[in-house]
Amino acid sequence: MAHKLKAGTKNSTQPIQYSGSMAHAMEKAFMEEWEHIMGSGKPEMNDQVRLLFIAVAQGVIRHLVDNKRAFKIDIPSSTSGTSSEVSVKRIDTEGLLYP
């Protein structure tokens, strides 16, 4: 099974694309960190905060896809002690990713 980056959306014209997305991971991390930083009970999640997570996730993944050539991977050779540099040719995504 290939791994794909999923930004997440609540766009009503798309199938449910929030669960398992980067935006959903941000929401979960936000809720987990809340008490450590704010020192009180967790807030009730709302659509304004989810909009922020979706916008950030969409922007991050769009930026990664648009700039995949910025990534270089060094693959060390176990026999010669040298390494080869390869470029990322593609970043796979799933679900709606805004242009």
VEXPADO-77474 format. One record per residue: x negated, y negated, z of N, C-alpha, C, O in turn; residue in three letters. Coordinates in nm, 2 decimals. Layout:
BEGIN
X | Y | Z | X | Y | Z | X | Y | Z | X | Y | Z | ala
...
***
This chain:
BEGIN
-0.08 | 0.12 | 0.00 | 0.00 | 0.00 | 0.00 | -0.09 | -0.12 | 0.00 | -0.17 | -0.14 | 0.09 | met
-0.07 | -0.21 | -0.10 | -0.15 | -0.33 | -0.11 | -0.10 | -0.44 | -0.01 | 0.02 | -0.45 | 0.02 | ala
-0.19 | -0.51 | 0.05 | -0.15 | -0.61 | 0.14 | -0.13 | -0.74 | 0.07 | -0.21 | -0.78 | -0.02 | his
-0.03 | -0.82 | 0.10 | 0.00 | -0.94 | 0.03 | 0.03 | -1.05 | 0.14 | 0.08 | -1.02 | 0.24 | lys
-0.01 | -1.17 | 0.10 | 0.02 | -1.29 | 0.19 | 0.16 | -1.33 | 0.16 | 0.21 | -1.34 | 0.05 | leu
0.23 | -1.36 | 0.27 | 0.38 | -1.39 | 0.26 | 0.40 | -1.52 | 0.34 | 0.39 | -1.52 | 0.47 | lys
0.42 | -1.63 | 0.27 | 0.44 | -1.76 | 0.34 | 0.56 | -1.76 | 0.43 | 0.56 | -1.80 | 0.55 | ala
0.67 | -1.72 | 0.37 | 0.80 | -1.72 | 0.44 | 0.89 | -1.84 | 0.40 | 0.84 | -1.94 | 0.36 | gly
1.02 | -1.81 | 0.40 | 1.12 | -1.92 | 0.36 | 1.25 | -1.88 | 0.42 | 1.27 | -1.76 | 0.46 | thr
1.33 | -1.98 | 0.44 | 1.47 | -1.95 | 0.48 | 1.56 | -2.00 | 0.36 | 1.68 | -2.02 | 0.38 | lys
1.51 | -2.01 | 0.24 | 1.58 | -2.05 | 0.12 | 1.70 | -1.95 | 0.10 | 1.68 | -1.83 | 0.09 | asn
1.82 | -2.01 | 0.10 | 1.94 | -1.92 | 0.09 | 1.96 | -1.85 | -0.04 | 2.04 | -1.76 | -0.05 | ser
1.88 | -1.89 | -0.15 | 1.89 | -1.83 | -0.28 | 1.80 | -1.71 | -0.29 | 1.80 | -1.63 | -0.39 | thr
1.72 | -1.69 | -0.19 | 1.62 | -1.58 | -0.19 | 1.66 | -1.47 | -0.08 | 1.73 | -1.51 | 0.01 | gln
1.62 | -1.35 | -0.10 | 1.65 | -1.25 | 0.00 | 1.57 | -1.30 | 0.13 | 1.49 | -1.38 | 0.12 | pro
1.61 | -1.24 | 0.24 | 1.55 | -1.28 | 0.37 | 1.40 | -1.26 | 0.35 | 1.35 | -1.15 | 0.33 | ile
1.32 | -1.37 | 0.37 | 1.18 | -1.37 | 0.35 | 1.10 | -1.43 | 0.47 | 0.99 | -1.48 | 0.45 | gln
1.16 | -1.43 | 0.58 | 1.10 | -1.49 | 0.70 | 1.03 | -1.38 | 0.79 | 0.91 | -1.41 | 0.83 | tyr
1.09 | -1.27 | 0.81 | 1.03 | -1.17 | 0.89 | 0.90 | -1.12 | 0.83 | 0.90 | -1.09 | 0.72 | ser
0.80 | -1.11 | 0.92 | 0.67 | -1.06 | 0.87 | 0.59 | -1.16 | 0.79 | 0.49 | -1.13 | 0.73 | gly
0.63 | -1.29 | 0.79 | 0.56 | -1.39 | 0.71 | 0.47 | -1.47 | 0.80 | 0.47 | -1.45 | 0.92 | ser
0.38 | -1.55 | 0.73 | 0.29 | -1.63 | 0.81 | 0.37 | -1.73 | 0.90 | 0.33 | -1.76 | 1.01 | met
0.48 | -1.79 | 0.84 | 0.56 | -1.88 | 0.92 | 0.62 | -1.81 | 1.05 | 0.62 | -1.87 | 1.15 | ala
0.66 | -1.69 | 1.03 | 0.71 | -1.61 | 1.15 | 0.60 | -1.59 | 1.25 | 0.63 | -1.59 | 1.37 | his
0.48 | -1.56 | 1.20 | 0.37 | -1.54 | 1.29 | 0.34 | -1.66 | 1.37 | 0.30 | -1.66 | 1.49 | ala
0.35 | -1.78 | 1.30 | 0.32 | -1.91 | 1.37 | 0.43 | -1.93 | 1.47 | 0.40 | -1.98 | 1.58 | met
0.55 | -1.90 | 1.44 | 0.66 | -1.92 | 1.54 | 0.64 | -1.83 | 1.67 | 0.65 | -1.88 | 1.78 | glu
0.60 | -1.71 | 1.64 | 0.57 | -1.62 | 1.76 | 0.45 | -1.67 | 1.84 | 0.46 | -1.66 | 1.96 | lys
0.35 | -1.71 | 1.77 | 0.23 | -1.76 | 1.85 | 0.27 | -1.89 | 1.92 | 0.22 | -1.91 | 2.04 | ala
0.35 | -1.98 | 1.87 | 0.39 | -2.10 | 1.93 | 0.47 | -2.07 | 2.06 | 0.44 | -2.13 | 2.16 | phe
0.56 | -1.97 | 2.05 | 0.63 | -1.93 | 2.17 | 0.55 | -1.87 | 2.28 | 0.57 | -1.89 | 2.40 | met
0.45 | -1.79 | 2.23 | 0.36 | -1.72 | 2.33 | 0.27 | -1.82 | 2.40 | 0.24 | -1.81 | 2.52 | glu
0.22 | -1.92 | 2.33 | 0.13 | -2.02 | 2.39 | 0.20 | -2.13 | 2.47 | 0.14 | -2.20 | 2.54 | glu
0.33 | -2.15 | 2.45 | 0.40 | -2.26 | 2.51 | 0.38 | -2.27 | 2.66 | 0.33 | -2.38 | 2.70 | trp
0.40 | -2.17 | 2.73 | 0.39 | -2.18 | 2.88 | 0.24 | -2.21 | 2.92 | 0.22 | -2.27 | 3.02 | glu
0.14 | -2.15 | 2.84 | 0.00 | -2.18 | 2.88 | -0.04 | -2.32 | 2.86 | -0.12 | -2.37 | 2.94 | his
0.03 | -2.39 | 2.77 | -0.01 | -2.53 | 2.74 | 0.09 | -2.63 | 2.81 | 0.04 | -2.72 | 2.87 | ile
0.22 | -2.60 | 2.80 | 0.32 | -2.69 | 2.85 | 0.35 | -2.66 | 3.00 | 0.41 | -2.75 | 3.07 | met
0.32 | -2.54 | 3.05 | 0.34 | -2.51 | 3.19 | 0.49 | -2.49 | 3.23 | 0.52 | -2.50 | 3.35 | gly
0.58 | -2.47 | 3.14 | 0.72 | -2.45 | 3.18 | 0.78 | -2.35 | 3.09 | 0.71 | -2.29 | 3.00 | ser
0.91 | -2.31 | 3.11 | 0.98 | -2.21 | 3.03 | 0.97 | -2.24 | 2.88 | 0.96 | -2.35 | 2.84 | gly
0.99 | -2.14 | 2.81 | 0.98 | -2.15 | 2.66 | 1.10 | -2.23 | 2.61 | 1.21 | -2.22 | 2.66 | lys
1.08 | -2.31 | 2.51 | 1.19 | -2.39 | 2.45 | 1.28 | -2.30 | 2.36 | 1.24 | -2.19 | 2.32 | pro
1.40 | -2.34 | 2.33 | 1.48 | -2.27 | 2.24 | 1.43 | -2.31 | 2.10 | 1.42 | -2.42 | 2.06 | glu
1.41 | -2.21 | 2.01 | 1.37 | -2.23 | 1.88 | 1.48 | -2.29 | 1.80 | 1.60 | -2.26 | 1.82 | met
1.44 | -2.38 | 1.70 | 1.54 | -2.45 | 1.62 | 1.49 | -2.46 | 1.48 | 1.37 | -2.43 | 1.45 | asn
1.58 | -2.50 | 1.39 | 1.54 | -2.50 | 1.24 | 1.44 | -2.61 | 1.21 | 1.37 | -2.60 | 1.12 | asp
1.44 | -2.72 | 1.29 | 1.33 | -2.82 | 1.26 | 1.19 | -2.77 | 1.29 | 1.10 | -2.79 | 1.21 | gln
1.18 | -2.69 | 1.39 | 1.04 | -2.63 | 1.42 | 1.01 | -2.52 | 1.32 | 0.90 | -2.52 | 1.27 | val
1.11 | -2.44 | 1.28 | 1.09 | -2.34 | 1.18 | 1.05 | -2.41 | 1.04 | 0.97 | -2.35 | 0.97 | arg
1.11 | -2.52 | 1.01 | 1.08 | -2.59 | 0.89 | 0.93 | -2.63 | 0.89 | 0.87 | -2.62 | 0.79 | leu
0.88 | -2.68 | 1.00 | 0.74 | -2.71 | 1.01 | 0.65 | -2.59 | 0.99 | 0.56 | -2.60 | 0.91 | leu
0.69 | -2.47 | 1.05 | 0.61 | -2.35 | 1.03 | 0.61 | -2.31 | 0.88 | 0.51 | -2.27 | 0.83 | phe
0.73 | -2.31 | 0.82 | 0.74 | -2.27 | 0.68 | 0.66 | -2.37 | 0.59 | 0.59 | -2.32 | 0.50 | ile
0.67 | -2.50 | 0.61 | 0.60 | -2.59 | 0.53 | 0.45 | -2.57 | 0.54 | 0.38 | -2.57 | 0.44 | ala
0.40 | -2.55 | 0.66 | 0.25 | -2.53 | 0.68 | 0.21 | -2.40 | 0.62 | 0.11 | -2.40 | 0.55 | val
0.29 | -2.29 | 0.64 | 0.25 | -2.16 | 0.58 | 0.25 | -2.17 | 0.43 | 0.16 | -2.12 | 0.36 | ala
0.36 | -2.23 | 0.37 | 0.37 | -2.25 | 0.22 | 0.24 | -2.33 | 0.17 | 0.18 | -2.29 | 0.07 | gln
0.21 | -2.43 | 0.24 | 0.09 | -2.51 | 0.20 | -0.04 | -2.44 | 0.21 | -0.12 | -2.45 | 0.12 | gly
-0.06 | -2.37 | 0.32 | -0.18 | -2.29 | 0.34 | -0.20 | -2.18 | 0.23 | -0.30 | -2.17 | 0.17 | val
-0.09 | -2.11 | 0.21 | -0.10 | -2.00 | 0.11 | -0.12 | -2.05 | -0.03 | -0.19 | -2.00 | -0.11 | ile
-0.04 | -2.16 | -0.06 | -0.05 | -2.22 | -0.20 | -0.20 | -2.27 | -0.22 | -0.25 | -2.25 | -0.32 | arg
-0.26 | -2.33 | -0.11 | -0.39 | -2.38 | -0.13 | -0.49 | -2.26 | -0.15 | -0.58 | -2.27 | -0.23 | his
-0.48 | -2.15 | -0.07 | -0.56 | -2.04 | -0.09 | -0.55 | -1.98 | -0.23 | -0.65 | -1.95 | -0.30 | leu
-0.43 | -1.97 | -0.28 | -0.41 | -1.91 | -0.42 | -0.47 | -2.00 | -0.52 | -0.53 | -1.96 | -0.62 | val
-0.45 | -2.13 | -0.50 | -0.50 | -2.23 | -0.60 | -0.65 | -2.25 | -0.60 | -0.71 | -2.29 | -0.69 | asp
-0.72 | -2.20 | -0.49 | -0.86 | -2.22 | -0.47 | -0.93 | -2.09 | -0.45 | -1.03 | -2.09 | -0.37 | asn
-0.88 | -1.98 | -0.50 | -0.94 | -1.85 | -0.48 | -1.09 | -1.84 | -0.52 | -1.17 | -1.76 | -0.47 | lys
-1.13 | -1.93 | -0.61 | -1.27 | -1.92 | -0.66 | -1.37 | -1.98 | -0.55 | -1.49 | -1.96 | -0.56 | arg
-1.31 | -2.04 | -0.45 | -1.40 | -2.09 | -0.34 | -1.45 | -1.98 | -0.25 | -1.55 | -2.00 | -0.18 | ala
-1.39 | -1.87 | -0.26 | -1.43 | -1.75 | -0.18 | -1.53 | -1.67 | -0.25 | -1.52 | -1.63 | -0.36 | phe
-1.64 | -1.64 | -0.17 | -1.75 | -1.56 | -0.22 | -1.77 | -1.45 | -0.12 | -1.77 | -1.47 | 0.00 | lys
-1.78 | -1.32 | -0.17 | -1.80 | -1.21 | -0.08 | -1.94 | -1.15 | -0.11 | -1.97 | -1.11 | -0.23 | ile
-2.02 | -1.13 | -0.01 | -2.15 | -1.07 | -0.02 | -2.13 | -0.92 | 0.01 | -2.08 | -0.89 | 0.12 | asp
-2.17 | -0.84 | -0.08 | -2.17 | -0.69 | -0.06 | -2.31 | -0.64 | -0.05 | -2.38 | -0.64 | -0.15 | ile
-2.35 | -0.60 | 0.07 | -2.49 | -0.56 | 0.09 | -2.51 | -0.42 | 0.03 | -2.42 | -0.33 | 0.04 | pro
-2.62 | -0.40 | -0.03 | -2.66 | -0.27 | -0.08 | -2.73 | -0.19 | 0.03 | -2.82 | -0.23 | 0.09 | ser
-2.68 | -0.07 | 0.05 | -2.74 | 0.02 | 0.16 | -2.87 | 0.08 | 0.12 | -2.95 | 0.13 | 0.20 | ser
-2.90 | 0.08 | -0.02 | -3.02 | 0.14 | -0.06 | -3.14 | 0.04 | -0.09 | -3.25 | 0.06 | -0.06 | thr
-3.10 | -0.08 | -0.15 | -3.21 | -0.17 | -0.19 | -3.23 | -0.28 | -0.09 | -3.33 | -0.35 | -0.10 | ser
-3.14 | -0.30 | 0.01 | -3.16 | -0.41 | 0.10 | -3.12 | -0.55 | 0.05 | -3.14 | -0.65 | 0.12 | gly
-3.07 | -0.55 | -0.07 | -3.02 | -0.68 | -0.13 | -2.87 | -0.68 | -0.12 | -2.80 | -0.59 | -0.08 | thr
-2.81 | -0.79 | -0.16 | -2.67 | -0.80 | -0.17 | -2.62 | -0.86 | -0.30 | -2.70 | -0.93 | -0.37 | ser
-2.50 | -0.83 | -0.33 | -2.44 | -0.88 | -0.45 | -2.33 | -0.98 | -0.41 | -2.25 | -0.95 | -0.32 | ser
-2.31 | -1.09 | -0.49 | -2.20 | -1.18 | -0.46 | -2.09 | -1.16 | -0.56 | -2.12 | -1.16 | -0.68 | glu
-1.97 | -1.15 | -0.51 | -1.86 | -1.13 | -0.60 | -1.76 | -1.24 | -0.57 | -1.75 | -1.29 | -0.45 | val
-1.68 | -1.28 | -0.66 | -1.58 | -1.38 | -0.64 | -1.44 | -1.32 | -0.63 | -1.42 | -1.21 | -0.68 | ser
-1.35 | -1.38 | -0.56 | -1.21 | -1.34 | -0.55 | -1.14 | -1.37 | -0.68 | -1.14 | -1.49 | -0.72 | val
-1.09 | -1.27 | -0.74 | -1.02 | -1.30 | -0.87 | -0.87 | -1.33 | -0.85 | -0.81 | -1.39 | -0.94 | lys
-0.82 | -1.28 | -0.74 | -0.67 | -1.29 | -0.73 | -0.64 | -1.28 | -0.58 | -0.70 | -1.21 | -0.50 | arg
-0.54 | -1.35 | -0.54 | -0.48 | -1.34 | -0.40 | -0.34 | -1.30 | -0.42 | -0.26 | -1.38 | -0.48 | ile
-0.30 | -1.18 | -0.37 | -0.17 | -1.13 | -0.39 | -0.07 | -1.19 | -0.29 | -0.10 | -1.20 | -0.17 | asp
0.04 | -1.23 | -0.33 | 0.15 | -1.29 | -0.24 | 0.28 | -1.21 | -0.27 | 0.29 | -1.15 | -0.37 | thr
0.37 | -1.22 | -0.18 | 0.50 | -1.17 | -0.20 | 0.60 | -1.27 | -0.15 | 0.57 | -1.36 | -0.07 | glu
0.72 | -1.26 | -0.21 | 0.82 | -1.36 | -0.17 | 0.80 | -1.49 | -0.24 | 0.71 | -1.51 | -0.32 | gly
0.89 | -1.58 | -0.21 | 0.89 | -1.72 | -0.27 | 0.77 | -1.80 | -0.22 | 0.75 | -1.81 | -0.10 | leu
0.69 | -1.85 | -0.32 | 0.58 | -1.94 | -0.29 | 0.60 | -2.06 | -0.38 | 0.60 | -2.05 | -0.50 | leu
0.63 | -2.18 | -0.32 | 0.66 | -2.30 | -0.39 | 0.53 | -2.34 | -0.47 | 0.42 | -2.33 | -0.42 | tyr
0.56 | -2.40 | -0.59 | 0.44 | -2.45 | -0.67 | 0.38 | -2.57 | -0.61 | 0.28 | -2.62 | -0.67 | pro
***
